[in-house]
């Protein structure tokens, strides 16, 4: 399945309900970092419409119970249509994509573990789909028409662990490069004439190494473990580590497939959460 085939379309109303969140993975493969929430502009007007708080009504609590019930009803009604729309998208996407040469050994909530045995080596890839969804056309301002659906994809940071059967495990934390806007056609033509095609490196750099360390067998990567930053690493060492990953199956095909898998798996978890929210809204 191609990347485009596994990417699903979400309406702008879905994006409104969901907001835009971002987290990175910490060294142990769990979530860390800051979050940015785009708050709907209408939220303030909703509270203004309620008027000043009446202390007597607050004590009796009756008007607020009716308001809460109406809000529950509106939420449940919205979620019913949202779930149906998302399930229709899920049907078009088909089954969960496979990742060549890797076995899914864990899929617990948002957390996924992939494993590959290569001779005496064990290659493990860990990632979480939490807050990894972004517009695949991010950075292309002006190309998105109002009301048009957006193509979304999940691009999770991931941790690669390589153990050769000994007591030491090489751990490499990888992230996807930040999307870069393509140069204007005129500038690109000029660069081609000079033999310097802009964007060539960003196509070759399919993944960035964030940091690297060596762990004892079964040791967790915590802040107590010294690590080497990819940004400060010698360029030759950086390239050789990328080659090491490629030789063990973490190559261009793997990156494409992990995006496909993560996008589909995240969507599955998203629908499950919507169903749980509806169950909560329906409860009395």
C-alpha positions as CSV (number, residue, x, y, z in Angstrom):
1,X,0.0,0.0,0.0
2,X,1.4,3.4,-0.9
3,X,1.7,6.3,1.6
4,X,-1.1,8.2,-0.1
5,X,-3.3,5.1,0.1
6,X,-2.9,4.8,3.9
7,X,-3.3,8.5,4.5
8,X,-6.8,9.3,5.4
9,X,-8.9,12.4,4.9
10,X,-10.3,14.3,7.8
11,X,-12.7,17.2,7.4
12,X,-12.0,20.6,8.8
13,X,-14.8,20.0,11.4
14,X,-12.8,17.0,12.6
15,X,-9.7,19.1,13.0
16,X,-11.8,21.7,14.9
17,X,-12.9,19.1,17.3
18,X,-9.6,17.5,17.7
19,X,-7.2,20.5,17.8
20,X,-3.5,20.3,16.9
21,X,-1.2,18.7,19.5
22,X,2.5,17.8,19.3
23,X,4.8,15.7,21.6
24,X,8.2,14.1,21.0
25,X,9.3,10.8,22.3
26,X,11.7,10.7,25.2
27,X,14.7,8.3,25.2
28,X,12.8,5.4,26.7
29,X,10.2,5.6,23.9
30,X,7.5,7.3,25.9
31,X,6.0,10.7,25.4
32,X,7.5,13.9,26.7
33,X,7.8,17.5,25.7
34,X,5.4,20.4,25.4
35,X,2.0,20.7,23.9
36,X,0.4,23.3,21.8
37,X,-3.4,23.4,21.6
38,X,-5.2,25.6,19.1
39,X,-8.3,26.8,21.1
40,X,-11.4,27.5,19.0
41,X,-12.1,31.2,18.8
42,X,-15.8,30.6,19.6
43,X,-15.1,29.2,23.0
44,X,-15.1,32.7,24.6
45,X,-18.5,33.6,23.0
46,X,-20.1,30.5,24.4
47,X,-19.3,31.5,28.0
48,X,-20.4,35.1,27.3
49,X,-23.8,33.8,26.1
50,X,-24.3,32.1,29.5
51,X,-24.3,35.5,31.2
52,X,-23.2,36.2,34.8
53,X,-23.2,33.4,37.3
54,X,-26.2,33.4,39.6
55,X,-25.2,32.3,43.1
56,X,-28.7,31.1,44.0
57,X,-28.9,29.1,40.8
58,X,-25.4,27.7,41.5
59,X,-26.6,26.5,44.9
60,X,-29.7,24.9,43.5
61,X,-27.7,23.6,40.6
62,X,-30.8,22.9,38.5
63,X,-30.2,25.3,35.6
64,X,-26.6,24.0,35.2
65,X,-27.7,20.4,35.2
66,X,-30.1,21.1,32.3
67,X,-27.2,22.9,30.5
68,X,-24.9,20.0,31.1
69,X,-27.5,17.5,29.8
70,X,-28.0,19.6,26.6
71,X,-24.2,19.7,26.2
72,X,-24.0,15.9,26.6
73,X,-26.7,15.5,24.0
74,X,-25.0,17.8,21.5
75,X,-21.6,16.1,22.0
76,X,-23.1,12.6,21.6
77,X,-24.9,13.7,18.4
78,X,-21.8,15.2,17.0
79,X,-19.7,12.1,17.8
80,X,-22.2,9.8,16.2
81,X,-21.8,11.5,12.9
82,X,-18.0,11.8,13.4
83,X,-17.5,8.1,14.1
84,X,-19.6,7.2,11.1
85,X,-17.5,9.4,8.9
86,X,-14.2,8.1,10.3
87,X,-15.3,4.5,9.9
88,X,-16.1,5.1,6.3
89,X,-12.6,6.5,5.8
90,X,-11.2,3.5,7.6
91,X,-13.0,1.1,5.2
92,X,-11.4,2.8,2.2
93,X,-8.0,2.5,3.8
94,X,-8.3,-1.2,4.2
95,X,-6.4,-3.5,6.6
96,X,-3.5,-2.4,8.8
97,X,-0.4,-2.2,6.5
98,X,2.5,-4.6,7.1
99,X,6.1,-3.6,7.6
100,X,8.4,-5.8,5.6
101,X,10.9,-8.0,7.6
102,X,9.5,-6.7,10.9
103,X,7.0,-8.4,13.2
104,X,4.6,-6.4,15.4
105,X,5.4,-7.8,18.8
106,X,3.4,-5.2,20.8
107,X,0.5,-2.9,20.0
108,X,-0.8,-1.7,23.4
109,X,-2.9,1.4,23.1
110,X,-0.7,4.0,21.3
111,X,2.5,2.1,21.9
112,X,4.0,-0.2,19.2
113,X,7.1,-2.4,19.2
114,X,8.5,-4.0,16.0
115,X,11.1,-6.8,16.1
116,X,13.4,-8.3,13.6
117,X,15.8,-11.2,14.0
118,X,18.9,-11.1,11.7
119,X,21.3,-14.0,12.3
120,X,22.3,-13.5,16.0
121,X,21.1,-9.9,16.1
122,X,17.8,-8.6,17.4
123,X,16.6,-5.3,16.0
124,X,13.8,-3.6,18.0
125,X,11.9,-0.5,16.9
126,X,9.7,1.3,19.5
127,X,7.3,4.2,18.9
128,X,4.1,5.8,20.1
129,X,1.4,7.3,17.8
130,X,0.2,9.8,20.4
131,X,0.1,13.3,18.9
132,X,2.0,12.4,15.8
133,X,-0.6,13.3,13.2
134,X,0.1,16.4,11.0
135,X,-1.0,17.8,7.7
136,X,1.1,16.1,5.0
137,X,1.0,19.5,3.1
138,X,2.4,21.3,6.2
139,X,4.2,24.5,5.2
140,X,2.5,24.8,1.8
141,X,0.6,28.0,2.5
142,X,-2.0,29.2,0.1
143,X,-2.5,25.8,-1.5
144,X,-5.4,24.7,0.8
145,X,-8.8,25.9,-0.2
146,X,-11.3,26.8,2.5
147,X,-13.5,23.8,3.4
148,X,-11.2,21.3,1.5
149,X,-10.2,18.2,3.4
150,X,-6.6,17.8,4.5
151,X,-4.4,14.8,4.0
152,X,-3.1,13.7,7.4
153,X,-0.3,11.3,8.2
154,X,1.4,10.0,11.3
155,X,5.2,10.5,11.5
156,X,6.3,9.2,14.9
157,X,9.7,9.6,16.4
158,X,11.1,6.1,16.9
159,X,13.8,4.3,18.9
160,X,16.0,1.6,17.2
161,X,17.7,-0.8,19.5
162,X,20.3,-3.3,18.1
163,X,21.6,-6.2,20.2
164,X,24.2,-8.6,18.8
165,X,23.6,-11.2,21.4
166,X,26.0,-9.6,24.0
167,X,25.5,-7.4,27.0
168,X,25.5,-4.1,25.1
169,X,22.7,-2.6,23.0
170,X,23.1,0.2,20.5
171,X,20.2,2.6,20.8
172,X,19.5,5.2,18.2
173,X,16.7,7.8,18.6
174,X,15.4,8.8,15.1
175,X,13.0,11.6,14.1
176,X,11.5,12.7,10.8
177,X,13.0,15.8,9.3
178,X,10.8,19.0,9.7
179,X,8.9,19.6,6.4
180,X,10.6,22.2,4.2
181,X,8.8,24.3,1.6
182,X,9.9,23.6,-1.9
183,X,11.7,26.5,-3.7
184,X,9.9,28.5,-6.4
185,X,10.1,26.9,-9.9
186,X,12.3,29.8,-11.2
187,X,14.8,29.4,-8.4
188,X,14.9,25.6,-8.8
189,X,15.6,25.9,-12.5
190,X,18.5,28.3,-11.8
191,X,19.9,25.8,-9.3
192,X,19.6,23.0,-11.7
193,X,21.6,25.0,-14.3
194,X,24.3,25.5,-11.7
195,X,24.2,21.8,-10.8
196,X,22.9,22.6,-7.3
197,X,19.4,21.2,-7.0
198,X,17.8,22.5,-3.9
199,X,15.9,19.8,-1.9
200,X,18.2,17.0,-3.0
201,X,19.6,16.4,0.5
202,X,16.2,16.5,2.1
203,X,15.0,13.6,-0.1
204,X,18.1,11.6,0.8
205,X,17.8,12.4,4.5
206,X,14.6,10.4,5.0
207,X,15.2,10.4,8.8
208,X,17.3,12.3,11.3
209,X,19.4,10.8,14.1
210,X,18.6,12.8,17.2
211,X,21.0,11.0,19.6
212,X,22.8,7.8,20.2
213,X,24.0,5.8,23.2
214,X,25.0,2.3,24.3
215,X,22.9,0.5,26.9
216,X,23.4,-2.5,29.0
217,X,21.1,-5.4,28.1
218,X,17.5,-4.6,29.3
219,X,18.6,-1.2,30.5
220,X,16.2,1.7,30.0
221,X,17.4,4.9,28.3
222,X,17.1,7.6,31.1
223,X,18.7,11.0,31.7
224,X,21.3,9.2,33.8
225,X,22.7,7.6,30.6
226,X,25.2,9.7,28.6
227,X,24.2,10.2,25.0
228,X,25.7,11.7,21.9
229,X,23.7,14.3,20.0
230,X,23.2,13.8,16.2
231,X,23.4,17.6,15.7
232,X,26.9,17.7,17.2
233,X,28.2,14.4,15.8
234,X,31.0,14.1,13.4
235,X,29.6,14.0,9.8
236,X,31.4,10.8,8.9
237,X,30.2,9.0,12.1
238,X,26.6,10.2,11.4
239,X,26.7,8.8,7.8
240,X,28.1,5.5,9.0
241,X,25.3,5.2,11.6
242,X,22.7,5.8,8.9
243,X,24.4,3.1,6.8
244,X,24.3,0.7,9.8
245,X,20.6,1.3,10.1
246,X,20.0,0.8,6.4
247,X,21.8,-2.5,6.5
248,X,19.5,-3.7,9.2
249,X,16.3,-2.8,7.3
250,X,15.7,0.7,8.5
251,X,15.8,2.1,5.0
252,X,13.7,4.2,2.7
253,X,11.1,1.4,2.3
254,X,10.9,1.0,6.0
255,X,10.3,4.7,6.5
256,X,7.5,4.6,4.0
257,X,5.9,1.6,5.5
258,X,6.2,2.8,9.1
259,X,4.4,6.0,8.1
260,X,1.6,3.9,6.4
261,X,1.4,1.7,9.5
262,X,1.4,4.5,12.0
263,X,-1.2,6.5,10.1
264,X,-3.6,3.6,9.9
265,X,-2.9,2.5,13.5
266,X,-3.3,6.0,14.9
267,X,-6.6,6.3,13.0
268,X,-7.8,3.1,14.6
269,X,-7.0,4.4,18.1
270,X,-8.6,7.8,17.2
271,X,-11.9,6.1,16.3
272,X,-11.8,4.0,19.5
273,X,-11.4,7.1,21.6
274,X,-14.3,8.8,19.9
275,X,-16.4,5.7,20.7
276,X,-15.4,6.0,24.3
277,X,-16.2,9.7,24.4
278,X,-19.7,9.0,23.0
279,X,-20.3,6.3,25.6
280,X,-19.3,8.8,28.3
281,X,-21.6,11.5,26.8
282,X,-24.5,9.0,26.6
283,X,-24.1,7.9,30.2
284,X,-26.3,9.5,32.9
